[in-house]
Each structure stands twice: as C-alpha cells, then as structure tokens.
Amino acid sequence: MNIVNQIVRGNEEAFKELYVKYKPTVCKFVYSFTNDSDLTDDIAQDVFIAVWLNRKNLDPNKSILSYLMTIARNKVFDYFKETSRKKEMLEQNWLLLEKTRNETEDVLNSLELNRLVDAAISQLSSRKRAIFELSKLKGKTHAEVAYELGISQNTVKNHMVESLKFIKEFLSDQGEVAFSLFVFLLFR
C-alpha cells in the first residue's frame, strides 16, 4: 500500500514520513516567492495541515508532489493577497487619519485665530468695534452700516480702514501665521 493510501486512512506515521520527505521541497518552493524563512516555515506548515485536514480527498493515483506544490502556490498567493488587502486598508486608514489630523489642525488654527481676532476687536473703541462687527462679522455694506448707525459712509470707511490696520498690526505682533490666516479669511 502506498503512502498516500495510508494517509487517506488516517495513518499518522505515513503522514510524518510524507512531511519529512517533502517539507524541504515545499519550503524551497515557498521561499522562492517569499524570501523570508519564518514566513516560509509558516506557509509550509499550513500546506501540510491542509493535506492532513483534506486527506480523505487525496487521489492515490495522482502525484502527491504536484498536489503539495499546488497547495503551496495557493497558500503563497493567499498570503500576498491578504497582505495586499491589509496594506491597502492601512493606507486608507492612514489617509483618513491624515485628513482628520489636518481638519483638526484647521479647526484649532481657526479657533486660535478667532480668539486673537476677538482680542484685537475688543481693544477697538466702542464705535469702531460696532462698525467693524456690522461690516465684517454681519456682512453689511458701508451704506447699511452708515444708515443703521446714523453716520456717513465716509466715516464708516475711515473707521474700517483704521480698525483693519489695528487688527493687522495686532495679529502681526502675534506671529506670521496668525496674520496670514486673518488675511486669508478676510478676503475669501
């Protein structure tokens, strides 16, 4: 009775004999794809486990070596497919984390800029502060601000020029980034 017939019947000694005889060949084949000794051993183990678990399906009339190499090739393919899938997932997660980090930084920068602009606005005179808030924060035109406050459009314009100059100087003193963000937000 050949070794495959014995394995089909559950003979563990026959399986050990098959393992000892073909493990080096399977490992050499797997290593040619992986170039990693530990990974090669893991995949070779999986190959022989698959043979044992599916021993009842072995065909004694077919080459056991061909069967082992087919399983080994499929296991290597499965490994690389899974690794590729994990790598793709990691890359997608990294991009998501990077996007979230950038959005978080944008929010923090915006909050810091708002805090600095509020600090600058609070140092304006009450008249300039009212004009600035109506114009820039509420989006009203100079004509609308002038009408609402009962002053001339020219007064609104002059106060806005002075207020913006003061805020720019205040933010410049706070750092280049704060000033740049303010200019960007002011003119978008």
C-alpha positions as CSV (number, residue, x, y, z in Angstrom):
1,M,0.0,0.0,0.0
2,N,1.5,3.4,-1.0
3,I,2.0,6.3,1.4
4,V,-1.0,8.3,0.1
5,N,-3.4,5.4,0.7
6,Q,-2.1,5.2,4.2
7,I,-2.6,8.9,4.8
8,V,-6.2,8.7,3.4
9,R,-6.9,6.1,6.1
10,G,-5.5,8.4,8.8
11,N,-2.1,6.8,9.4
12,E,-0.2,9.5,11.2
13,E,3.2,7.7,10.7
14,A,2.7,7.7,7.0
15,F,1.9,11.4,7.2
16,K,5.0,12.1,9.2
17,E,7.0,10.2,6.6
18,L,5.4,12.4,3.8
19,Y,6.2,15.5,5.9
20,V,9.9,14.6,6.4
21,K,10.3,13.7,2.8
22,Y,8.6,16.7,1.1
23,K,9.0,19.5,3.6
24,P,12.4,20.7,2.2
25,T,11.0,20.7,-1.3
26,V,7.9,22.6,-0.3
27,C,10.0,25.1,1.7
28,K,12.4,25.7,-1.2
29,F,9.4,26.4,-3.5
30,V,7.7,28.7,-1.0
31,Y,11.0,30.5,-0.2
32,S,11.4,31.3,-3.9
33,F,8.4,33.6,-3.6
34,T,8.7,34.9,0.0
35,N,12.5,35.3,0.6
36,D,11.6,35.0,4.3
37,S,12.5,31.9,6.3
38,D,9.9,32.4,9.1
39,L,7.1,33.1,6.6
40,T,8.2,30.1,4.5
41,D,8.0,27.8,7.6
42,D,4.5,29.1,8.4
43,I,3.2,28.6,4.9
44,A,4.8,25.1,4.7
45,Q,3.1,24.2,8.0
46,D,-0.2,25.4,6.5
47,V,0.4,23.3,3.4
48,F,0.8,20.1,5.4
49,I,-2.1,21.0,7.8
50,A,-4.3,21.3,4.7
51,V,-3.1,17.9,3.4
52,W,-3.9,16.3,6.7
53,L,-7.3,18.0,7.1
54,N,-8.3,17.1,3.5
55,R,-6.6,13.7,3.5
56,K,-9.8,11.9,2.5
57,N,-9.8,13.8,-0.8
58,L,-6.3,12.7,-1.8
59,D,-6.1,10.7,-5.0
60,P,-3.5,7.9,-4.7
61,N,-3.2,7.8,-8.5
62,K,-2.0,11.4,-8.8
63,S,1.3,12.9,-7.9
64,I,1.5,13.9,-4.2
65,L,4.3,16.3,-5.1
66,S,2.1,18.2,-7.6
67,Y,-0.7,18.3,-5.0
68,L,1.7,19.7,-2.4
69,M,3.1,22.4,-4.8
70,T,-0.4,23.4,-5.9
71,I,-1.4,23.9,-2.2
72,A,1.8,25.8,-1.6
73,R,1.3,28.0,-4.5
74,N,-2.3,28.8,-3.4
75,K,-1.1,29.5,0.2
76,V,1.6,31.9,-1.1
77,F,-1.0,33.6,-3.3
78,D,-3.5,33.9,-0.4
79,Y,-0.8,35.3,1.8
80,F,0.2,38.0,-0.7
81,K,-3.5,38.8,-1.4
82,E,-4.2,39.2,2.3
83,T,-1.1,41.3,2.8
84,S,-2.0,43.5,-0.1
85,R,-5.5,43.9,1.3
86,K,-4.1,44.8,4.8
87,K,-1.7,47.2,3.2
88,E,-4.5,48.9,1.3
89,M,-6.6,49.1,4.4
90,L,-3.6,50.6,6.3
91,E,-3.1,53.1,3.6
92,Q,-6.8,54.1,3.6
93,N,-6.7,54.4,7.4
94,W,-3.6,56.4,7.2
95,L,-5.1,58.8,4.7
96,L,-8.2,59.1,6.8
97,L,-6.1,59.8,9.9
98,E,-4.0,62.4,8.0
99,K,-7.2,64.1,6.7
100,T,-8.7,64.1,10.3
101,R,-5.4,65.5,11.6
102,N,-5.4,68.2,9.0
103,E,-9.0,69.1,9.7
104,T,-8.3,69.1,13.5
105,E,-5.3,71.4,12.9
106,D,-7.5,73.7,10.7
107,V,-10.2,73.8,13.5
108,L,-7.6,74.6,16.1
109,N,-6.0,77.3,13.9
110,S,-9.4,78.8,13.3
111,L,-10.2,78.7,17.0
112,E,-6.9,80.4,17.8
113,L,-7.3,82.9,15.1
114,N,-10.9,83.7,16.3
115,R,-9.5,84.1,19.8
116,L,-6.8,86.5,18.5
117,V,-9.2,88.5,16.3
118,D,-11.7,88.8,19.2
119,A,-8.9,90.1,21.4
120,A,-7.9,92.6,18.8
121,I,-11.6,93.7,18.3
122,S,-12.1,94.1,22.0
123,Q,-9.3,96.7,22.0
124,L,-11.1,98.9,19.5
125,S,-13.1,101.8,20.6
126,S,-16.8,101.0,21.0
127,R,-17.7,103.0,17.8
128,K,-15.0,101.2,15.7
129,R,-15.9,97.9,17.2
130,A,-19.6,98.4,16.3
131,I,-18.8,99.4,12.8
132,F,-16.3,96.5,12.3
133,E,-18.8,93.9,13.7
134,L,-21.6,95.2,11.5
135,S,-19.4,95.3,8.4
136,K,-17.2,92.2,8.6
137,L,-19.0,89.9,11.0
138,K,-22.6,90.6,9.9
139,G,-21.7,91.2,6.3
140,K,-23.4,94.6,5.9
141,T,-22.3,97.2,3.3
142,H,-20.8,100.5,4.3
143,A,-24.1,102.1,3.3
144,E,-26.1,99.8,5.5
145,V,-23.8,100.4,8.5
146,A,-23.9,104.1,7.9
147,Y,-27.7,104.1,7.8
148,E,-28.1,101.8,10.9
149,L,-25.7,104.0,13.0
150,G,-26.8,107.3,11.6
151,I,-23.3,108.3,10.3
152,S,-21.8,109.0,6.9
153,Q,-20.5,106.3,4.7
154,N,-17.1,108.1,4.7
155,T,-17.0,107.8,8.5
156,V,-17.7,104.1,8.2
157,K,-15.0,103.7,5.6
158,N,-12.4,105.6,7.7
159,H,-13.2,103.6,10.8
160,M,-12.9,100.4,8.9
161,V,-9.5,101.3,7.5
162,E,-8.3,102.2,10.9
163,S,-9.8,99.1,12.5
164,L,-8.3,96.8,9.9
165,K,-4.9,98.5,10.2
166,F,-5.0,98.0,14.0
167,I,-6.1,94.3,13.8
168,K,-3.4,93.6,11.2
169,E,-0.8,95.1,13.4
170,F,-2.1,93.3,16.4
171,L,-2.0,89.9,14.6
172,S,1.4,90.7,13.1
173,D,2.7,91.0,16.7
174,Q,1.1,87.6,17.4
175,G,3.0,85.9,14.6
176,E,3.2,85.5,10.9
177,V,0.8,82.5,10.8
178,A,-2.0,84.4,12.6
179,F,-1.6,87.4,10.3
180,S,-1.6,85.2,7.2
181,L,-4.8,83.3,8.3
182,F,-6.5,86.6,9.0
183,V,-5.7,88.0,5.6
184,F,-6.8,84.7,4.0
185,L,-10.2,84.7,5.9
186,L,-10.7,88.4,5.4
187,F,-10.6,88.2,1.6
188,R,-12.1,84.9,0.7
